[in-house]
Amino acid sequence: MSANKPLQAARNTVTRDTHAIDQQVNGNLFEAIVVLSKRSTQLGQEIKEELNSKLEEFITVSDSLEEVFENREQIEISKHYERQPKAHSVAMKELEEGKVYFRMPTEEEIAAEAARQEEIRREREERRNRRFQRDN
């Protein structure tokens, strides 16, 4: 999501038809909420990185916290980002327009991830036990 790309999402609160939302994601409202949440997080991170990269040029190294410089350009950039629609509104608009790609993991992928998480848990526990034995 770029500052140059116009965003056509709602900038205010909009009542949504939950039946229309869940039909976008296999008829399951909870899956739709997860998809929207993940896409919203992605968009929020993109916006934050873009804003931070634009504001980096205004960073000054100062030893005193009392020295605050107001930079007009910096304020305008910040205001521009504040006026943009929020990430969740953009994610909702993208879902409505069919622009969000998502897929459900297969049973094998779920099992492999569970096994990986279990292995990580075991490794942590082993390290904790070694530390405990070493300290005692």
N, C-alpha and C positions, 0 to 999 in steps of 0.2 A: 504494500500500500504506500504510494508515494504522495508527497505533498502536492505534486503537479497533477495527480490523478483526481478528478472530481469524484466525491463520494455522494451517492444519492440515497443514503440511508436516513432514516428518521432521526432528528436531533432531539426529539422529545419523547415522552412516554406514549406508547401505542398499545392498545389492547389487542392481543393476538388470539386468533382462533386456534386452540390447541389441537383440534382435530386435523386442521390443515397442516400443522407443523409435524404431527406424528406420521402423517401420510408421506412426508418427504423422506422418512427414515423407517422403512419397513413396518409402518403402523405401530411403532413403539415410542411413546412420548419420552420415556426415560433415556432411550438411546439417542433420540433427537437432542435432548438436553446435554448429553455427554458430547455429542458431535459439536453442538454450538459452543459449549464451554471450551473444548480444545481449540476450535477455530478462533474463538475470541481471544484466547491466550496467545495464539500465534500472532494474530493481528496486533494485539497490545505490545508484544515484544518488538515487532517490526516498527511500530510507531515510536516506541521508546528509544530504540537504537537510532532511528532516523533523527529524532529530536536531539538526542545526546550528541550525535555527530555534528549537527548544525550549531549546537551551543558550545562545543569544544573550543571553537576559535575565540570565544569570549572569556575563557578561563584565564585568570591571572593568578600568579603565585603571590600570596600575601601572607606576611607573618602576623598581621593583626586582623582580628575578626571584626574590628570596628570600622575598617575601611570597606565600605560598600559602594560600588560604582553602579549607577543606573545607566545601562546602555539601551538606547532607544530601539536599536535593531533587535537586541536580545528580547526585549519586552514584546515587540511585534511578532517575532517568531513564536514566542510562548503563547501569545493570544491567538495566533493562527491555529495552533494545535488544540487549544482549549475550545475553539469554535467548531472543530471537526466533530462529526458524529462519533460516538463511543464505539469501541471495538465490538461490543456485543450487538449493537445495532447493525453494524456492517456485516457481521457474521450471519445475523438473521436474514438480512437482505440477500446475501450470497446464497444461503440455503433456499430461500424462496425462488431464486432465479436458477437454481440447479447448478451453481458454480462451485459447490463444495464437494470435493471428492473424499469419500471415506469407504472403508471396507471393514467387514467383520473378520476377526481372526479365525482361522480354521481350528478344529479340535487339536490337531497336531501342534500348531503354533501355541495354543493355550497350554498344552501339556509341557512343551519345551520351555516356555517361560516359567511355569510353575517349578519345573525341575531346576532351572537356573537360579531362581529365587531361593529355593531350598538349599542349593549348594552354597550360595552366598551366605545364608543364615548359618550353615554348619561351619564355614570358614571363620566367620566372626566369633562364633561360640568357641571354636578351638583356640583362636588367638586370645580370647578373654580368659580361657582356662589356663593357657600357658603363662599369661601375665600374672594371674592369681597364684599359680604355683611358684613362679619366680619370686614374687613379692613375699611369699610366706616362707 
